[in-house]
Amino acid sequence: MATAPITLVDNSWVRPLSQTLTIYFKEAKYEFLTRLRLRAYSISTITFPLMFYVLFGLVLNQKDAPVGGVGIATYLIPSYGTFGVMGASLFGTASGLAAERGLGWLQVKRASPMPPFAYFMAKVALGMTFSCVVATLLLLLGVTFGGVHLSVLGATKLVAILVAGSLPFCAMGLAIGYFVGPNSAVATINLIYLPLSFCSGLWVPIMFLPKFMQQIAHFLPPYHLAQLALSVVGAGQHESNWIHWEALIGFSLICLGVARLGFHRDEGKTYG
């Protein structure tokens, strides 16, 4: 069996860059295939936001009453797109990480010569891939059945924002996954995911929520991603996009810091 060349530099083995990239790609590929075959994840992650959009955006709002200056079918694409991105990212990272920690799979990965970050990058790639699928399908539904009119550039920008916006929630998923057990992961995610979605104005447009909830929403990351996405279709709160990006970046850094603490805690238990 042929093996890739490995060179010895200063008494340490150095893996060629091409081989490292191959490992990252294969880890992401097999993570995606694993989750795709796990119907509890793949089907629910994709169908839940689509189902809500069909029900509330197409069936119950046939008159397409304007909300935020646009039709409800248009408004709910960014809204439920954010909801779908959160689900794909949180369940793809947190539940998977918690389950694999419980099974001891991380110890196997740690003992192998695989680059440590390949495992985590695969989780992030998974969340971004499913987020792209959800956002694209919502757009297709809106354009085909909801009379949504959006230019190719606008549609591309909307999908790109939602996919990029999955990164903070992947970071959040990693932080959760390191501090919950495999049996409590799904329940814990739902206790965070569902209230955040409602309070951020993803189910009910933010302007219809009580005043105090509208104020609370400004401290919640889903609100900021939803506003960035809504600004593409002309339905945002007319706030600076930089405020929203800064909030999401800051939230990501906090979650990554928490995940790092969890990583070192687990590493100390195993190898200390």
C-alpha positions as CSV (number, residue, x, y, z in Angstrom):
1,M,0.0,0.0,0.0
2,A,1.5,3.3,-1.1
3,T,1.9,6.0,1.6
4,A,2.4,9.7,1.4
5,P,6.0,10.9,2.0
6,I,6.8,12.2,5.4
7,T,10.0,14.2,6.1
8,L,12.0,14.4,9.3
9,V,12.9,18.0,10.3
10,D,14.6,18.7,13.6
11,N,13.7,15.2,14.9
12,S,10.0,15.8,14.4
13,W,7.7,14.4,11.7
14,V,6.2,16.9,9.3
15,R,3.1,16.0,7.3
16,P,3.0,17.5,3.7
17,L,0.4,20.2,3.3
18,S,-1.4,18.3,0.5
19,Q,-1.9,15.4,2.9
20,T,-3.1,17.6,5.7
21,L,-5.7,19.2,3.4
22,T,-6.8,15.8,2.3
23,I,-7.4,14.8,5.9
24,Y,-9.5,17.9,6.5
25,F,-11.5,17.2,3.4
26,K,-12.2,13.6,4.3
27,E,-13.1,14.4,7.9
28,A,-15.6,16.9,6.6
29,K,-16.9,14.5,4.0
30,Y,-17.5,11.7,6.4
31,E,-19.0,14.0,9.0
32,F,-21.5,15.2,6.4
33,L,-22.3,11.6,5.2
34,T,-22.8,10.5,8.8
35,R,-25.3,13.2,9.6
36,L,-27.0,12.9,6.2
37,R,-27.7,9.2,7.0
38,L,-28.9,10.1,10.5
39,R,-32.5,11.0,9.6
40,A,-33.3,12.5,13.0
41,Y,-30.8,15.2,12.2
42,S,-30.9,15.6,8.4
43,I,-34.7,15.4,7.9
44,S,-35.7,17.5,10.9
45,T,-33.0,20.2,10.3
46,I,-34.2,20.7,6.7
47,T,-37.9,20.2,7.0
48,F,-38.8,22.1,10.2
49,P,-38.0,25.6,8.8
50,L,-39.5,24.7,5.4
51,M,-42.7,23.4,7.1
52,F,-43.1,26.6,9.2
53,Y,-42.5,28.7,6.1
54,V,-45.1,26.8,4.0
55,L,-47.6,27.0,6.9
56,F,-47.2,30.7,7.9
57,G,-45.7,32.2,4.8
58,L,-47.7,30.5,2.1
59,V,-50.8,28.8,3.4
60,L,-52.0,31.2,6.1
61,N,-51.0,34.4,4.4
62,Q,-52.3,34.1,0.9
63,K,-53.1,37.9,0.8
64,D,-49.4,38.5,1.5
65,A,-50.0,41.4,3.8
66,P,-47.0,43.7,4.1
67,V,-44.7,43.3,7.1
68,G,-41.7,45.7,7.5
69,G,-42.4,47.1,4.1
70,V,-42.4,43.7,2.3
71,G,-44.8,40.8,1.8
72,I,-44.9,38.2,4.6
73,A,-43.7,35.5,2.2
74,T,-40.6,37.6,1.6
75,Y,-40.1,38.6,5.2
76,L,-40.2,35.1,6.5
77,I,-37.4,33.8,4.2
78,P,-34.7,35.6,6.2
79,S,-36.6,35.0,9.4
80,Y,-37.0,31.2,9.1
81,G,-33.7,31.1,7.3
82,T,-32.1,32.2,10.5
83,F,-34.2,29.7,12.5
84,G,-33.0,26.9,10.2
85,V,-29.3,28.0,10.4
86,M,-29.5,27.9,14.2
87,G,-30.9,24.4,14.1
88,A,-28.4,23.0,11.6
89,S,-25.5,24.5,13.5
90,L,-26.5,23.8,17.1
91,F,-27.7,20.2,16.6
92,G,-24.8,19.4,14.2
93,T,-22.1,20.5,16.6
94,A,-23.5,20.3,20.1
95,S,-25.4,17.0,19.9
96,G,-22.7,15.3,17.8
97,L,-19.8,16.5,20.1
98,A,-21.7,15.5,23.3
99,A,-22.5,12.0,21.9
100,E,-18.9,11.4,20.7
101,R,-17.5,12.6,24.0
102,G,-19.7,10.1,25.8
103,L,-18.7,7.3,23.5
104,G,-15.0,8.0,23.9
105,W,-14.6,8.8,20.2
106,L,-12.6,12.0,21.0
107,Q,-10.0,9.9,22.8
108,V,-9.6,7.8,19.7
109,K,-9.3,11.0,17.6
110,R,-6.8,12.4,20.0
111,A,-4.6,9.3,19.9
112,S,-4.6,9.2,16.1
113,P,-2.1,11.3,14.0
114,M,-5.0,13.4,12.6
115,P,-4.7,17.2,13.0
116,P,-6.6,18.2,16.1
117,F,-8.6,21.0,14.4
118,A,-9.8,18.7,11.5
119,Y,-12.5,17.3,13.8
120,F,-13.8,20.7,14.8
121,M,-13.6,22.1,11.2
122,A,-15.6,19.1,10.0
123,K,-18.4,20.1,12.5
124,V,-18.3,23.7,11.3
125,A,-18.4,22.6,7.6
126,L,-21.4,20.4,8.4
127,G,-23.3,23.3,9.9
128,M,-22.5,25.6,7.0
129,T,-23.5,23.0,4.4
130,F,-26.9,22.3,5.9
131,S,-27.4,26.0,6.5
132,C,-26.8,26.6,2.8
133,V,-29.3,23.8,1.9
134,V,-32.0,25.3,4.2
135,A,-31.6,28.9,2.9
136,T,-31.6,27.8,-0.7
137,L,-34.7,25.7,-0.4
138,L,-36.5,28.5,1.4
139,L,-35.7,30.8,-1.4
140,L,-36.9,28.3,-4.0
141,L,-40.2,27.9,-2.2
142,G,-40.7,31.6,-1.9
143,V,-39.9,32.4,-5.5
144,T,-41.9,29.4,-6.9
145,F,-45.0,29.5,-4.7
146,G,-44.9,32.8,-2.7
147,G,-44.4,35.3,-5.5
148,V,-41.1,36.5,-3.9
149,H,-39.1,38.7,-6.3
150,L,-35.4,38.8,-5.5
151,S,-32.5,39.4,-7.9
152,V,-29.8,36.8,-8.4
153,L,-27.4,39.1,-6.6
154,G,-29.8,39.6,-3.8
155,A,-30.5,35.9,-3.4
156,T,-26.8,35.1,-3.4
157,K,-26.1,37.8,-0.8
158,L,-29.0,36.5,1.4
159,V,-27.7,32.9,1.3
160,A,-24.1,34.0,1.9
161,I,-25.1,36.0,5.0
162,L,-27.1,33.1,6.4
163,V,-24.3,30.6,5.8
164,A,-21.7,33.0,7.3
165,G,-24.1,33.6,10.2
166,S,-24.0,29.9,11.0
167,L,-20.4,30.3,12.4
168,P,-21.5,31.9,15.7
169,F,-24.0,29.1,16.3
170,C,-21.4,26.5,15.4
171,A,-19.2,28.1,18.1
172,M,-22.1,28.1,20.5
173,G,-22.7,24.4,19.7
174,L,-19.1,23.5,20.5
175,A,-19.4,25.4,23.8
176,I,-22.6,23.5,24.7
177,G,-21.2,20.1,23.5
178,Y,-18.3,20.3,25.9
179,F,-20.5,20.9,29.0
180,V,-23.5,18.6,28.5
181,G,-23.8,14.8,28.5
182,P,-24.9,12.8,25.5
183,N,-28.4,12.0,27.0
184,S,-29.1,15.6,27.9
185,A,-27.7,17.4,24.8
186,V,-30.9,17.5,22.7
187,A,-33.0,18.7,25.6
188,T,-30.5,21.4,26.5
189,I,-30.2,22.6,22.9
190,N,-34.0,22.9,22.6
191,L,-34.1,24.8,25.9
192,I,-31.7,27.3,24.4
193,Y,-32.7,27.2,20.7
194,L,-36.5,27.6,20.9
195,P,-36.7,30.5,23.4
196,L,-33.9,32.3,21.6
197,S,-35.8,32.0,18.3
198,F,-39.0,33.3,19.7
199,C,-37.4,36.2,21.6
200,S,-35.3,37.2,18.6
201,G,-38.4,37.7,16.4
202,L,-37.9,34.7,14.2
203,W,-41.4,33.2,14.7
204,V,-43.3,36.4,15.2
205,P,-42.0,39.6,13.5
206,I,-40.0,41.6,16.0
207,M,-42.3,44.7,15.7
208,F,-45.3,42.5,16.9
209,L,-43.5,41.4,20.1
210,P,-44.1,43.3,23.4
211,K,-41.8,46.3,23.9
212,F,-39.7,44.8,26.6
213,M,-39.0,41.7,24.4
214,Q,-38.0,44.0,21.6
215,Q,-35.4,45.5,23.9
216,I,-34.2,42.1,25.1
217,A,-33.8,40.9,21.4
218,H,-30.9,43.4,20.9
219,F,-28.8,41.2,23.2
220,L,-29.6,38.0,21.4
221,P,-27.4,36.7,18.5
222,P,-30.3,35.4,16.3
223,Y,-31.8,38.9,16.2
224,H,-28.6,40.3,14.7
225,L,-28.3,37.6,12.1
226,A,-32.0,38.0,11.2
227,Q,-31.6,41.7,10.8
228,L,-28.6,41.3,8.5
229,A,-30.7,38.9,6.4
230,L,-33.8,41.1,6.5
231,S,-31.8,44.1,5.3
232,V,-31.2,42.2,2.0
233,V,-34.9,42.1,1.3
234,G,-35.5,45.7,2.6
235,A,-37.2,44.7,5.8
236,G,-34.6,45.3,8.5
237,Q,-34.8,47.7,11.5
238,H,-32.6,50.2,9.6
239,E,-29.7,49.7,12.0
240,S,-26.1,49.7,11.0
241,N,-25.0,46.3,9.7
242,W,-21.7,46.8,11.5
243,I,-23.4,46.7,14.8
244,H,-24.9,43.3,13.9
245,W,-21.6,41.9,12.6
246,E,-19.7,43.1,15.7
247,A,-22.3,41.5,18.0
248,L,-22.0,38.2,16.1
249,I,-18.2,38.2,16.1
250,G,-18.1,39.0,19.8
251,F,-20.6,36.3,20.6
252,S,-18.5,33.8,18.5
253,L,-15.3,34.7,20.4
254,I,-17.0,34.2,23.8
255,C,-18.4,30.8,22.7
256,L,-15.0,29.7,21.4
257,G,-13.4,30.7,24.7
258,V,-15.9,28.6,26.6
259,A,-15.4,25.7,24.2
260,R,-11.6,26.0,24.7
261,L,-12.1,25.8,28.5
262,G,-14.2,22.6,27.9
263,F,-11.5,21.2,25.6
264,H,-8.7,21.7,28.2
265,R,-10.9,20.3,31.0
266,D,-11.6,17.1,29.0
267,E,-8.0,16.8,28.0
268,G,-6.8,17.2,31.6
269,K,-9.2,14.5,32.7
270,T,-8.0,12.1,30.0
271,Y,-4.3,12.8,29.9
272,G,-3.5,14.5,33.2
